[in-house]
Amino acid sequence: MEEDDVTVREQNFHSQVREYIICFLLFAVLYIVSYFIITRYKRKSDDHEDEDAVVNRISLYLCTFTLAVSGGAVFLLPFSIISSEILLSFPKNYYIQWLNGSLIHGLWNLVSLFSNLCLFVLMPFAYFFLESEGFAGSKKGIRARILETFVMLFLLALLILGIVWVASALIDNDAASMESLYDLWEFYLPYLYSCISLMGGLLLLMCTPVGLSRMFTIMGQLIVKPTILEDLDEQIYCIHLQEETLQRRLNGSSTYAYSRGSFTHQLNKELDNIRNQKNKLERRKKASGWEKNLLYPIVMLILLSGTTISVLLVVFNILYLLVDETAMPKGSTDRGIGNTSLSTFGVAQAVLEIILMFYLMVSSVVGFYSLRGFKSLTPRKDDTTMTTIIGCCVSILVLSSALPVMSRTLGITRFDLLGDFGRFNWLGNFYIVLSYNLLFAVVTTLCLVRKFTSAVREELLKALGLDKLQLSNSPTDPESGKLSANGHQKTL
């Protein structure tokens, strides 16, 4: 009997060690990838080792950790779904016994814990540490900046806790709720993270429809479009003439009403725009026949199919919500992963759900940087400040943490939320969940209708040659290629 107990304890010990090693390896891969991504966009600094360099390096490591946690949140639900299907297909396979419910639940709990840690501690610390200089009258140095950072974090924590205390007291004023106001660990942090998740869900609701429509434009810029009713040779010839004219004007001497320096800068900018247009036209001309005529329609059909399937799944989920209360998103504490399949069509449906989740995540990021208020956070290669990187990491963390909740709320998947992700208060509110689904379906449909109608209108005007009649007040009209100086248009 004692030997059996020892064997069970040893098995549990080895299982926990194995889970820790797997989690560490997965996080190490995400950390390395995140580090290369951030260093690709981070503004290059000199090699001089000073106080600011140390602060930037510490902030860089914290941002890398946060971005790695964001990647873990993105892969969390797809990894759980594919693991469940693998265990269901190969229940007795010895080589996949490490893929069990305990590991999946541990990953969900770790991602939830690290998301809270990054959002409420690490990222505020990185920002305040980066902006700190030390208190007035104190000796400058790393210690003074750390002291100021901790003071600012303490004041921020008091402010946030006060806001949460007042908000919760106003919403729930019964005796039980008033007593729970003094419970920091069991009430404050789950309630606060529930509010953050709701904000992340609303941010996804704004960004994803915009990103779904924006994806067509981005892919249209990356892929060569079919040549229909267009003479590329004539357009290249006109662009070449415009380039030569600008080059002569830069090399010659001219007099204008404003200073020569500003005029030269304007001409250089116009010349760069003309050369970019020339490169795009030459790329379209050199493209192969299958790339011109097949690749673009296929990619557009894939994007349209993914968007249509997403909207249809949301519509079906709305109907399920109206007739069946089990369609409500809920958490699960069952550690028996792989006992039953949550996909009607098995592995094929699970793969489709995973593809749609990644598609929605990419679309949400694209839509986030397309919104007017967040365009300033768009990272630029080798020219992004640490403050902007911190803002990007926080935004991506909020979006990625809300992705599993949004996927389950919209009915993209039927996989129940695990860990603290299933404890959000607003998930049990029928009206919030139904309104979320309705808004997503309506806004996405409107964005797509607007996108396609505007694209058809522009193509018709371009095919009929009516786009050249549109005058532009800018120095360079990107559509017609007309140049202007002193506000007057010049036609070649």
N, C-alpha and C positions, 0 to 999 in steps of 0.2 A: 504493500500500500504506500509506504514511504517512497519506494523507488518510483512508483507511478507519479506521485506528487512532484518529485524532483524532475522527472522527465517532462511533466507539464510546465513546470517553471522554466526549465531550460528551453523548451520550445517557445514559450512566450518571450523569453529574453532574446533568443535568436531572431524571432519575428520582429521585435521592436528594433533591434540593431539593424536588421535588413531594411526596415522601413526608413530609419534615419539615414542610412547610406543612400537609398534611392532618392529620398527627398533632397539630400545634399547634392547629389550628382545632377538632378534636374535643375535645381536652383543655380548650381555652378555654371551650367550651360547657358541658362538665361542671363546670368550676370555677365558672362564674357560677351555674349551677343549685344547686350545693352551697353556695355562699355565701348565697344567698337562703334555702335550707333551714335552715342553721345559725342565721342571724340571726333567723329566725322563732321559734326555740325558745330562743335565748340570753337569759339574764336581762339586762334593760336596766339600764345603769349610768348614773351622772351624766356630764355632759360635761366634768368637771374633768380636765385632763390631768396625771396624776401617774405615778409609777413603776409602780404596779399596772395602770394603764390601758394603758401601753405593753406590759407583759408579757401582759395579756389579749389585746391586739390581735395580738401575734406568735403566741400560742397559737391564736387564731382563724384566722389565715392557714394555720398548719400543719394544723389540723383540716380546714379547707376543702380543702387539697391532698389530704389522706388520703381524705376522702369522695369527691373527684373520681376518685381512683385506684380506689376501691371501685366507683364507677359504671362505670369503664372495664372492670373485671374482670367485672362483671355482663353488659355488652354485648359482651364479647369473643367468646364462643362463638357467640351468635346472629348477630353481624355476620359472622363467618367462614363460618357455614353459608349465610346468604343470599347472601353474596358468591360462594361456590362455585357456587350454583345459578344466579345471574345470569350468571356467566362461562360456565357450561355451556350456558345457553339462548341467549346472544348472544356467541359466541366471537370474531366479527369486527367487532363494533360499535366504532367509533372513540371514542365518548364514554364508554366504560367501560374503556378500556385502562389508566387509572390504578388500577383495582381489580385488582391482581395479587397473586401469591404473595409477592413481596418486601414489599409493604405489610402484608399479613396477618401474616407472620412478624415484621416489625418491631414491630407493635402487641403481639403476644404477648410479645416480649422486653422491650419498654418497660413493660408492665403488671407483668411479673415483677420487673423491676429496681426499679420504683417501689414495689411492694408490699413488697419487702425493705427498701427505704430507709425507708418510713413505719413499718413494724412494728418495726424494730430501732434506728432512729435518731431520726426526727422525732417520733413519739409519746412515746417515753421522754423526749426532750429537752423537749417541750411540758409534760409532767407535772412533771418535776423543776424546770423553769424557773418553772412556776406556783407550786410549793410552796417554792421556795428563798427564803432571806432574807439569804444571805451568811454567811460564817464568823464565829464569835465573835471580836471584837476587830478585825475589818477594817472599812474604811469602807463604809457602806451605799450601795447604788446598783445600777445595771444591770450594771456590770462585776463586782461582787462576786457577784451572782446568777448571771451567766453562768459565772464561775469555779467556783462550787459545783456548778452543773449539769453541767459537763464532768467534774468529779471524780466525781460520782455516776454519770455515764455510763461512765466508765472502770472504776469498781468493778463496775458491773452487767455490763459486757462480760467482765471477768475471771471473774465468777461464772458467767455463761452458758457461756463457753468451757470453764471447768473442768468443769461438769456434762456438757456434750457430750463432752468428752474422756474422762471416766470412763465414761459410758454406752456410747460406742463401743468403748472398750477392753474392757468387760465383754461386749459382744455379739459382737464380732469380735476374737478374740485371735490370729489368724494373723500371719505375718510381714509380708505385704503391707499388712494393715490397720494394723499397728503403725507402719509407715513412713508411711502416709498421715495419721497423726495429726498430723504436723508440717506438713501442707500446709493453710494457712489458706484460701486462695481456692478451691482445687479440691475440698476435702473438707469443711471446717467449714461454710461458708455453704450449699452444697447440702444437706448432711446436716441442718443446723439447720432450713432451710426445709422439708425433707421431713417433719421431725417436726411443724413448725407446721401443714403441710397435713394431716397425719394427725389432729392435734387439731381442726383446722377441719372435717374430714370427720366426725369423731365428734360435734362440736357440731351440725353439720347433721343428723346422724342422730338426735340428741335433739330438736332444735327442729322439724324439718320435720313429723314425724307429729303432734306436738302442734298445730302451726300449721294443718295440714290440717283437723283437727277443729275448731279454734278459729275458722276462717274462716266456718263455718256460723253460729256465734253472732254474729260481728261483722256479717255481712251481714244477719242477722235483725234486728239492732238498727238498721241503717241503712235498711232497706227496710220498708215497711208490710206487716204480715202480714195474711192473709185473716181476715175476721171470721166465725168459725164458733162457733156456740153461745155467743155473747157479746152482751151488751146494753151497747153503748158509752155510751148516754145514762144508763143507771143508774150505771155506773162513774164517769162524769164528775160526776154529781150527788153521789155519795158522796164523791168527792175534793173537790168544792167545799165540802161540809159540813165535812170535816176541815180544809180550809184556813181557813174562817171560824172554826172552833173554836180553832185554833192562833193565829190573829191576835188573837182576844179574850183568850186567855191571855197573849199577849205584851203587850197593852195594859193588861190589868188587873193587879191585885196579888194575889199568892198567896204562901203560906209553905210551905217544904219543908225537909227535913232537911239539905240541903246549901246551899251559898252561892247567892245569887241570880244572881251573875255566871255561874257555870257552868251554872245551869239555863236562863238566857236564851240562852246559846250553844247549848245542846242543843235548845231550841225553835226557834231560827233554823235549825239544821241540819235538823230535822224538817220545817220549813216549806219549805226548799229542795228536799228530797226529794219532798214532796207536789206542789210546783209542777212539778217535772220530770216526775212521773207524769202530771199534768194536761196538760202540753204534749204528751206522747207520745200520750195518748188523743185529744186534739183533732186532732193531726196524722193519726191513723188515721181519725178521723171525716171530715175534710175531703178525704182522698185520693180520687182518682177510681176508678171501677170497675175499669178495666184495671190500675191500679197495685195495687189490693187483691187482685184475683183472678188476674192473669196474671204481673205482674213478679216477685213473690216465688217462685212455683213455677219460673219460667224460670231465675232466678238460682240457685236451689237445685239445679236439674237440671244447670246448667252446672258448678257446683262439684263435684257428685257425679260427673259425667262426667269432669272433669279428674282427680279423685282416682282414680277407677276405672281410667282409661286408664294413669295413672302406675303403679299397682300391677300392672296386667296386663303392662306393658312390663318391669317388674322381674322378674315371674315368668317371662316368656319369656327374659329375659336369664340367669336362673338355669339354665334348661334349656340355653341355648346354652353357658354355661360348663361344664356337665357333659359335653357331647358335642363341643365344638369349642374348641380352645385359642385360636383367632383372636378369640374374643369378649373376651379379656383386654384391659383398657385399656393402651394403649401410646403412646409418643411417636412423632412423625414429623418427619423432617428434609427431606422432599420439598417443594420450593418450587413444585411444579406444582399450584396450586390451580385447581379447575375442570376438571380433565381427566376425572374420572369422578364420577358421582353416588353419594353414600353413602346416599341415601334410596331405598327401593324404589318409592315412589309419587311421586317427584319433588318438585316445589315444594310440593304439598299436605302431604306428610309433613314437609318442612322447616319449613313454617309451624307445623304442629302441635307439632313439637319445640321451636321457639322459644317458643310460647305456654306449653308445659309448663315450660320452664326459668324463665320469668318467674313463673309460678304457684308453682313450688317455692321460688323466692327470696323472694317476698312471704310465703309461708306460713312459711318458716324465720325471717324477721324477726318475724312475729307470734308464732310459737311461742317465740322467744327471749325476748321481753318478757313472755310468759305464764308462763315458768318461775319458780318461787318464788325462786330465788337471784338472778334478774336483773331482777325487777320494779322494784327501786330505780333502775335505769338508764333507766327509761321517761322520755323527754323530755316536758316540759310547756311549753306555749306561753308565751313571754316569762318563763319562770321556771326555766330550766335552767342550772345552774352550769357553768363551764368544765371542771371536773373530771369532771362527769357527761358532758359532750359528748365529752371525750377518751375516756372509757370506751366510749361509744356508737360513736365512729369506729373504735376498735380492734376492737370486736366485729363491726361491719359489714364491716370490711376482712377479718377472718378468715373470715367467712361467705361473702363475695363471692369471695374468692380460692379458696376450696374448691369453689365452685359448678361451674366447668368440670370439675373432677376428679370431683365427685359425679355430674354428668350423664353423663359417659362411663363411670364405674364401674357405675352403675345401668342402663346400656343405654338411657337416654333418647335418646341420639344415638350414631351410629357415627363421628362426626367425630373423627379422631385428635388427641390433645393436641399442641400445638406448643410450641416453645421449652423453657424450663426446667420447664414444667408436666408434660411427659412424662418427666422425669428422676427423679421421685420413686421411692425404693427400694421402698416398700411396694406400688406398683402392680403389680409383678411377682410378688407373693406370692398364689398361687391361693387359699389358705385365708382370707386377710384379705379379698380381694375377694368370695369366695363368702359369707363370714359377714356382710359388710356388706350384701349384697343380701338375704340371708335376714332379717336383723334389721329392715331397712327395711320389707320386705313384711309381716312379722308384726306389728311395732309399729304400723304405719299401719293395718292391718286391725283390730287390737284397739282403737285409739283411735276409729276410726269406729264400730265396733260399740257401744262404750261410749257414744259421743256420741248415736247415734240411739236406742238403747234408753232412755237417760235422758230424751231429748226426748219420746219417745212416752209414757213414764211420767208426765212432768210435764203433758203436754197432756191425758192421760186424767184425771188427778186434777183438773186445772183445769176440764175439761168437766163432770165429775161433781160439782163443787163440794166435793171432799174436801180441796182445798188450804187451805180456810179453817179446817179443823180443826187444822192444824199451828200450834202456838204458838211464838212467837219470844221469846227472852230480850232481844233488842235493843230500844231505845226505839221504833224504827219497823220494822215488818215490811213489806218492800217488796211481798210477794205479797198480803197481806190488808189492808194499809193500817191496821193497828191501832196505836194510840198507847199509850205507857206513860209513867208518871211514878213515880219511886221504886220501879221494878221491878214495878208493878201495871199490868195491861192495862186499857185503857178502850175499850169498844166503842161506836161511835156509833149 
